[in-house]
Amino acid sequence: MLCTDGLANIGIGSFDEVTDEQELKKREEVYERIGEFAKSKGITVNIVSIVGDECNLDTLSRIAELTGGEVERVDPISLTKNFANILSKPIIASNVIAKVLLHKGL
């Protein structure tokens, strides 16, 4: 499970400094590569977004689409219920160690 505030405002996937269509395309390519990499490793990425929060769901949802995951928008008022439904799904792995390899320039 990957948890995030949904705001891509720091790092290689940041949308804060996008000023034109070319910059936007570069950011979208980052998320496309993330999705392709996860897919190649057999990882399914599910995205949970809170209704009313700022996030670029169009771009982020591409990761879920590529990996066969789901995108779920939850209302903050019914957050407890929504997470109960999410957490009721069967666990497919535990005691997992994740290793992230970044380019030395990052």
Buried (B, 14 or more C-beta within 10 A) or exposed (E): EEEEEBEBEEEBBBBEEBEEEEEBEEBBEBBBBBBBEBBEEEBBBBBBBBEEEEBBBEBBBBBBBBBEBBBEEBEEEEEEEBEEEBEEEEEEEEEEEEEEEEEEEE
